[in-house]
Amino acid sequence: MISRRNVIAGIGAGVASAVTGRATAQSFPFKPNQRYPDPAIEILDPSFAKYRIYSSTLEQIATGMRWAEGPVYFREGGYLLFSDIPNNRIMKYSERDGSLSVFRSPANFANGNTRDR
């Protein structure tokens, strides 16, 4: 199950574009790591070290996007939305059942997402 902490750690590590190994053919073999700290996370600039969450690992939740970004998490609904910009759609990942679906298409090439209060 993906948690908000894992999503934040993934974004901080610059892996938002490599967002699940469950959907279509993968471009690289991804295996979740259960070691802490996760050796797959490499800090290139020491000033980012303060953002690393050492008790988390990366989890790939989708494949098949050419360029994905802008994740926004809806805790009350238990889902994550992110933009698949070149394919002109917004994807939805449900943490309750692990499903990946198209939330909106066409999405006017949405670049990132956010929530209002």
VODRENZA-518739 format. One record per residue: residue number from 1; residue in three letters; y, z, x negated of N, C-alpha, C in turn. Coordinates in pm, whole numbers, plus 50000, padded with zeros to 5 digits. Example, Ala and Ser with C-alpha at 12.3 -4.5 7.8 and 13.67 -1.06 7.14 Angstrom:
BEGIN
+-----+-----+-------+-------+-------+-------+-------+-------+-------+-------+-------+
!   k !   r !   n.v !   n.w !   n.u !  ca.v !  ca.w !  ca.u !   c.v !   c.w !   c.u !
+-----+-----+-------+-------+-------+-------+-------+-------+-------+-------+-------+
!   1 ! ALA ! 49431 ! 50780 ! 48681 ! 49550 ! 50780 ! 48770 ! 49670 ! 50780 ! 48680 !
!   2 ! SER ! 49775 ! 50708 ! 48715 ! 49894 ! 50714 ! 48633 ! 50003 ! 50787 ! 48710 !
+-----+-----+-------+-------+-------+-------+-------+-------+-------+-------+-------+
end
This chain:
BEGIN
+-----+-----+-------+-------+-------+-------+-------+-------+-------+-------+-------+
!   k !   r !   n.v !   n.w !   n.u !  ca.v !  ca.w !  ca.u !   c.v !   c.w !   c.u !
+-----+-----+-------+-------+-------+-------+-------+-------+-------+-------+-------+
!   1 ! MET ! 49883 ! 50000 ! 49916 ! 50000 ! 50000 ! 50000 ! 50124 ! 50000 ! 49911 !
!   2 ! ILE ! 50221 ! 49922 ! 49946 ! 50345 ! 49915 ! 49868 ! 50441 ! 50021 ! 49920 !
!   3 ! SER ! 50513 ! 50081 ! 49831 ! 50612 ! 50181 ! 49868 ! 50749 ! 50133 ! 49827 !
!   4 ! ARG ! 50850 ! 50195 ! 49881 ! 50987 ! 50160 ! 49846 ! 51009 ! 50181 ! 49696 !
!   5 ! ARG ! 50949 ! 50285 ! 49641 ! 50962 ! 50313 ! 49498 ! 50906 ! 50199 ! 49414 !
!   6 ! ASN ! 50790 ! 50144 ! 49455 ! 50732 ! 50031 ! 49382 ! 50821 ! 49909 ! 49390 !
!   7 ! VAL ! 50881 ! 49885 ! 49506 ! 50970 ! 49771 ! 49523 ! 51091 ! 49785 ! 49431 !
!   8 ! ILE ! 51151 ! 49905 ! 49428 ! 51268 ! 49927 ! 49344 ! 51231 ! 49911 ! 49197 !
!   9 ! ALA ! 51116 ! 49963 ! 49158 ! 51072 ! 49950 ! 49019 ! 51053 ! 49803 ! 48984 !
!  10 ! GLY ! 50996 ! 49727 ! 49076 ! 50975 ! 49585 ! 49051 ! 51104 ! 49509 ! 49036 !
!  11 ! ILE ! 51202 ! 49543 ! 49119 ! 51331 ! 49477 ! 49109 ! 51396 ! 49511 ! 48976 !
!  12 ! GLY ! 51391 ! 49638 ! 48939 ! 51450 ! 49680 ! 48812 ! 51384 ! 49614 ! 48694 !
!  13 ! ALA ! 51259 ! 49580 ! 48709 ! 51187 ! 49514 ! 48600 ! 51208 ! 49364 ! 48601 !
!  14 ! GLY ! 51279 ! 49314 ! 48699 ! 51307 ! 49171 ! 48704 ! 51192 ! 49088 ! 48754 !
!  15 ! VAL ! 51111 ! 49145 ! 48843 ! 50996 ! 49072 ! 48892 ! 51007 ! 49039 ! 49040 !
!  16 ! ALA ! 51126 ! 49039 ! 49093 ! 51142 ! 49009 ! 49234 ! 51094 ! 48868 ! 49268 !
!  17 ! SER ! 51100 ! 48779 ! 49173 ! 51053 ! 48643 ! 49200 ! 50902 ! 48632 ! 49200 !
!  18 ! ALA ! 50833 ! 48732 ! 49152 ! 50686 ! 48730 ! 49151 ! 50634 ! 48821 ! 49260 !
!  19 ! VAL ! 50697 ! 48812 ! 49374 ! 50670 ! 48905 ! 49481 ! 50532 ! 48882 ! 49542 !
!  20 ! THR ! 50285 ! 48865 ! 49588 ! 50154 ! 48919 ! 49626 ! 50036 ! 48833 ! 49595 !
!  21 ! GLY ! 49934 ! 48891 ! 49553 ! 49816 ! 48819 ! 49512 ! 49720 ! 48798 ! 49625 !
!  22 ! ARG ! 49766 ! 48800 ! 49745 ! 49683 ! 48794 ! 49863 ! 49697 ! 48660 ! 49935 !
!  23 ! ALA ! 49807 ! 48591 ! 49919 ! 49837 ! 48472 ! 49999 ! 49774 ! 48345 ! 49941 !
!  24 ! THR ! 49852 ! 48260 ! 49879 ! 49802 ! 48130 ! 49832 ! 49761 ! 48137 ! 49686 !
!  25 ! ALA ! 49731 ! 48023 ! 49629 ! 49686 ! 48018 ! 49489 ! 49791 ! 48075 ! 49396 !
!  26 ! GLN ! 49747 ! 48156 ! 49304 ! 49837 ! 48220 ! 49211 ! 49863 ! 48130 ! 49092 !
!  27 ! SER ! 49984 ! 48139 ! 49038 ! 50018 ! 48060 ! 48920 ! 49976 ! 48133 ! 48793 !
!  28 ! PHE ! 49946 ! 48261 ! 48803 ! 49898 ! 48337 ! 48688 ! 49810 ! 48449 ! 48740 !
!  29 ! PRO ! 49716 ! 48495 ! 48660 ! 49630 ! 48605 ! 48706 ! 49707 ! 48736 ! 48704 !
!  30 ! PHE ! 49720 ! 48799 ! 48818 ! 49791 ! 48926 ! 48828 ! 49694 ! 49034 ! 48869 !
!  31 ! LYS ! 49693 ! 49141 ! 48795 ! 49609 ! 49255 ! 48829 ! 49696 ! 49380 ! 48829 !
!  32 ! PRO ! 49700 ! 49453 ! 48940 ! 49779 ! 49577 ! 48942 ! 49728 ! 49672 ! 48834 !
!  33 ! ASN ! 49818 ! 49744 ! 48775 ! 49784 ! 49837 ! 48669 ! 49794 ! 49979 ! 48721 !
!  34 ! GLN ! 49696 ! 50060 ! 48694 ! 49698 ! 50198 ! 48740 ! 49741 ! 50295 ! 48630 !
!  35 ! ARG ! 49780 ! 50242 ! 48515 ! 49825 ! 50328 ! 48406 ! 49972 ! 50359 ! 48421 !
!  36 ! TYR ! 50010 ! 50478 ! 48380 ! 50150 ! 50519 ! 48382 ! 50191 ! 50558 ! 48241 !
!  37 ! PRO ! 50300 ! 50508 ! 48189 ! 50382 ! 50402 ! 48248 ! 50312 ! 50267 ! 48241 !
!  38 ! ASP ! 50347 ! 50179 ! 48331 ! 50286 ! 50046 ! 48341 ! 50326 ! 49962 ! 48220 !
!  39 ! PRO ! 50230 ! 49918 ! 48137 ! 50265 ! 49839 ! 48019 ! 50318 ! 49700 ! 48053 !
!  40 ! ALA ! 50306 ! 49656 ! 48179 ! 50359 ! 49525 ! 48218 ! 50511 ! 49527 ! 48228 !
!  41 ! ILE ! 50570 ! 49646 ! 48235 ! 50716 ! 49657 ! 48243 ! 50770 ! 49669 ! 48103 !
!  42 ! GLU ! 50853 ! 49572 ! 48067 ! 50913 ! 49571 ! 47934 ! 51063 ! 49579 ! 47949 !
!  43 ! ILE ! 51123 ! 49676 ! 47885 ! 51269 ! 49693 ! 47890 ! 51329 ! 49618 ! 47772 !
!  44 ! LEU ! 51405 ! 49514 ! 47803 ! 51465 ! 49431 ! 47699 ! 51599 ! 49486 ! 47651 !
!  45 ! ASP ! 51671 ! 49554 ! 47740 ! 51800 ! 49611 ! 47705 ! 51789 ! 49763 ! 47723 !
!  46 ! PRO ! 51804 ! 49841 ! 47619 ! 51787 ! 49986 ! 47628 ! 51875 ! 50052 ! 47734 !
!  47 ! SER ! 51987 ! 49991 ! 47773 ! 52074 ! 50052 ! 47874 ! 52008 ! 50054 ! 48012 !
!  48 ! PHE ! 51901 ! 49977 ! 48033 ! 51831 ! 49976 ! 48161 ! 51720 ! 50081 ! 48167 !
!  49 ! ALA ! 51691 ! 50147 ! 48057 ! 51582 ! 50245 ! 48052 ! 51600 ! 50356 ! 48154 !
!  50 ! LYS ! 51724 ! 50393 ! 48185 ! 51748 ! 50501 ! 48280 ! 51707 ! 50464 ! 48422 !
!  51 ! TYR ! 51687 ! 50335 ! 48451 ! 51648 ! 50292 ! 48586 ! 51497 ! 50282 ! 48604 !
!  52 ! ARG ! 51424 ! 50295 ! 48498 ! 51279 ! 50281 ! 48506 ! 51216 ! 50403 ! 48571 !
!  53 ! ILE ! 51126 ! 50379 ! 48662 ! 51050 ! 50486 ! 48727 ! 50914 ! 50487 ! 48659 !
!  54 ! TYR ! 50891 ! 50586 ! 48576 ! 50771 ! 50588 ! 48493 ! 50643 ! 50616 ! 48570 !
!  55 ! SER ! 50653 ! 50667 ! 48690 ! 50531 ! 50698 ! 48767 ! 50497 ! 50587 ! 48867 !
!  56 ! SER ! 50543 ! 50466 ! 48840 ! 50513 ! 50355 ! 48931 ! 50457 ! 50236 ! 48854 !
!  57 ! THR ! 50388 ! 50150 ! 48927 ! 50336 ! 50027 ! 48869 ! 50384 ! 49910 ! 48954 !
!  58 ! LEU ! 50361 ! 49789 ! 48906 ! 50397 ! 49670 ! 48981 ! 50283 ! 49631 ! 49073 !
!  59 ! GLU ! 50319 ! 49580 ! 49189 ! 50220 ! 49530 ! 49283 ! 50267 ! 49396 ! 49335 !
!  60 ! GLN ! 50187 ! 49293 ! 49316 ! 50223 ! 49160 ! 49363 ! 50182 ! 49150 ! 49509 !
!  61 ! ILE ! 50276 ! 49119 ! 49598 ! 50245 ! 49115 ! 49741 ! 50242 ! 48975 ! 49799 !
!  62 ! ALA ! 50286 ! 48872 ! 49725 ! 50286 ! 48735 ! 49778 ! 50291 ! 48633 ! 49665 !
!  63 ! THR ! 50242 ! 48514 ! 49695 ! 50257 ! 48401 ! 49604 ! 50297 ! 48280 ! 49688 !
!  64 ! GLY ! 50323 ! 48170 ! 49623 ! 50354 ! 48047 ! 49694 ! 50502 ! 48020 ! 49710 !
!  65 ! MET ! 50587 ! 48109 ! 49666 ! 50731 ! 48087 ! 49672 ! 50775 ! 48022 ! 49541 !
!  66 ! ARG ! 50869 ! 47930 ! 49550 ! 50922 ! 47869 ! 49428 ! 51029 ! 47958 ! 49366 !
!  67 ! TRP ! 51101 ! 48033 ! 49451 ! 51207 ! 48121 ! 49403 ! 51233 ! 48222 ! 49512 !
!  68 ! ALA ! 51191 ! 48344 ! 49493 ! 51209 ! 48449 ! 49593 ! 51303 ! 48555 ! 49540 !
!  69 ! GLU ! 51389 ! 48606 ! 49628 ! 51479 ! 48713 ! 49588 ! 51536 ! 48783 ! 49710 !
!  70 ! GLY ! 51617 ! 48882 ! 49685 ! 51689 ! 48950 ! 49792 ! 51605 ! 49039 ! 49879 !
!  71 ! PRO ! 51512 ! 49117 ! 49823 ! 51430 ! 49200 ! 49910 ! 51510 ! 49310 ! 49978 !
!  72 ! VAL ! 51478 ! 49336 ! 50103 ! 51537 ! 49447 ! 50178 ! 51423 ! 49514 ! 50256 !
!  73 ! TYR ! 51419 ! 49647 ! 50248 ! 51309 ! 49724 ! 50305 ! 51353 ! 49792 ! 50434 !
!  74 ! PHE ! 51269 ! 49784 ! 50538 ! 51294 ! 49849 ! 50666 ! 51188 ! 49958 ! 50685 !
!  75 ! ARG ! 51224 ! 50079 ! 50644 ! 51129 ! 50189 ! 50647 ! 51076 ! 50219 ! 50787 !
!  76 ! GLU ! 51165 ! 50219 ! 50884 ! 51123 ! 50251 ! 51021 ! 51027 ! 50147 ! 51079 !
!  77 ! GLY ! 51036 ! 50024 ! 51033 ! 50945 ! 49919 ! 51078 ! 50827 ! 49897 ! 50985 !
!  78 ! GLY ! 50836 ! 49952 ! 50865 ! 50729 ! 49938 ! 50769 ! 50714 ! 49797 ! 50715 !
!  79 ! TYR ! 50827 ! 49727 ! 50692 ! 50817 ! 49591 ! 50641 ! 50929 ! 49561 ! 50542 !
!  80 ! LEU ! 50905 ! 49457 ! 50464 ! 50995 ! 49409 ! 50361 ! 51030 ! 49264 ! 50392 !
!  81 ! LEU ! 51158 ! 49231 ! 50388 ! 51202 ! 49092 ! 50403 ! 51252 ! 49042 ! 50268 !
!  82 ! PHE ! 51225 ! 48916 ! 50235 ! 51279 ! 48856 ! 50115 ! 51296 ! 48707 ! 50138 !
!  83 ! SER ! 51392 ! 48649 ! 50067 ! 51426 ! 48508 ! 50084 ! 51340 ! 48419 ! 49995 !
!  84 ! ASP ! 51291 ! 48312 ! 50051 ! 51224 ! 48204 ! 49978 ! 51321 ! 48087 ! 49985 !
!  85 ! ILE ! 51417 ! 48087 ! 49896 ! 51535 ! 48000 ! 49907 ! 51501 ! 47851 ! 49910 !
!  86 ! PRO ! 51430 ! 47794 ! 49812 ! 51406 ! 47650 ! 49815 ! 51326 ! 47603 ! 49937 !
!  87 ! ASN ! 51243 ! 47691 ! 49992 ! 51165 ! 47655 ! 50111 ! 51238 ! 47688 ! 50240 !
!  88 ! ASN ! 51365 ! 47733 ! 50229 ! 51452 ! 47756 ! 50343 ! 51389 ! 47850 ! 50447 !
!  89 ! ARG ! 51342 ! 47966 ! 50400 ! 51281 ! 48061 ! 50492 ! 51296 ! 48204 ! 50441 !
!  90 ! ILE ! 51285 ! 48296 ! 50534 ! 51281 ! 48439 ! 50502 ! 51141 ! 48487 ! 50535 !
!  91 ! MET ! 51080 ! 48553 ! 50439 ! 50942 ! 48601 ! 50454 ! 50940 ! 48748 ! 50492 !
!  92 ! LYS ! 50833 ! 48788 ! 50560 ! 50817 ! 48927 ! 50603 ! 50681 ! 48977 ! 50555 !
!  93 ! TYR ! 50683 ! 49089 ! 50482 ! 50560 ! 49154 ! 50437 ! 50547 ! 49286 ! 50512 !
!  94 ! SER ! 50437 ! 49303 ! 50584 ! 50411 ! 49427 ! 50657 ! 50326 ! 49519 ! 50572 !
!  95 ! GLU ! 50377 ! 49637 ! 50542 ! 50298 ! 49731 ! 50462 ! 50189 ! 49797 ! 50546 !
!  96 ! ARG ! 50199 ! 49789 ! 50677 ! 50099 ! 49851 ! 50764 ! 49965 ! 49779 ! 50760 !
!  97 ! ASP ! 49970 ! 49644 ! 50763 ! 49844 ! 49568 ! 50761 ! 49833 ! 49471 ! 50644 !
!  98 ! GLY ! 49934 ! 49467 ! 50557 ! 49930 ! 49381 ! 50440 ! 49951 ! 49234 ! 50469 !
!  99 ! SER ! 50000 ! 49202 ! 50589 ! 50018 ! 49061 ! 50626 ! 50149 ! 49007 ! 50572 !
! 100 ! LEU ! 50150 ! 48878 ! 50546 ! 50268 ! 48805 ! 50502 ! 50292 ! 48695 ! 50604 !
! 101 ! SER ! 50415 ! 48688 ! 50657 ! 50446 ! 48588 ! 50759 ! 50589 ! 48537 ! 50739 !
! 102 ! VAL ! 50619 ! 48427 ! 50807 ! 50754 ! 48372 ! 50803 ! 50836 ! 48447 ! 50908 !
! 103 ! PHE ! 50943 ! 48511 ! 50865 ! 51031 ! 48586 ! 50954 ! 51132 ! 48492 ! 51021 !
! 104 ! ARG ! 51190 ! 48400 ! 50942 ! 51287 ! 48305 ! 50996 ! 51280 ! 48174 ! 50919 !
! 105 ! SER ! 51273 ! 48064 ! 50991 ! 51275 ! 47932 ! 50931 ! 51328 ! 47833 ! 51034 !
! 106 ! PRO ! 51428 ! 47757 ! 51005 ! 51504 ! 47755 ! 50881 ! 51592 ! 47880 ! 50869 !
! 107 ! ALA ! 51627 ! 47913 ! 50747 ! 51706 ! 48033 ! 50721 ! 51840 ! 48000 ! 50656 !
! 108 ! ASN ! 51881 ! 47874 ! 50665 ! 52008 ! 47829 ! 50607 ! 52015 ! 47861 ! 50458 !
! 109 ! PHE ! 51900 ! 47851 ! 50390 ! 51889 ! 47878 ! 50247 ! 51950 ! 48013 ! 50209 !
! 110 ! ALA ! 51916 ! 48115 ! 50288 ! 51967 ! 48251 ! 50268 ! 51939 ! 48296 ! 50125 !
! 111 ! ASN ! 52041 ! 48354 ! 50064 ! 52031 ! 48401 ! 49926 ! 52052 ! 48552 ! 49925 !
! 112 ! GLY ! 51945 ! 48626 ! 49942 ! 51953 ! 48771 ! 49943 ! 51968 ! 48825 ! 50083 !
! 113 ! ASN ! 51937 ! 48952 ! 50099 ! 51943 ! 49020 ! 50228 ! 52000 ! 49159 ! 50209 !
! 114 ! THR ! 52051 ! 49215 ! 50318 ! 52105 ! 49350 ! 50314 ! 52093 ! 49411 ! 50453 !
! 115 ! ARG ! 52120 ! 49539 ! 50462 ! 52117 ! 49612 ! 50589 ! 52253 ! 49673 ! 50615 !
! 116 ! ASP ! 52290 ! 49677 ! 50741 ! 52409 ! 49751 ! 50782 ! 52365 ! 49891 ! 50825 !
! 117 ! ARG ! 52457 ! 49984 ! 50826 ! 52422 ! 50118 ! 50872 ! 52387 ! 50114 ! 51016 !
+-----+-----+-------+-------+-------+-------+-------+-------+-------+-------+-------+
end
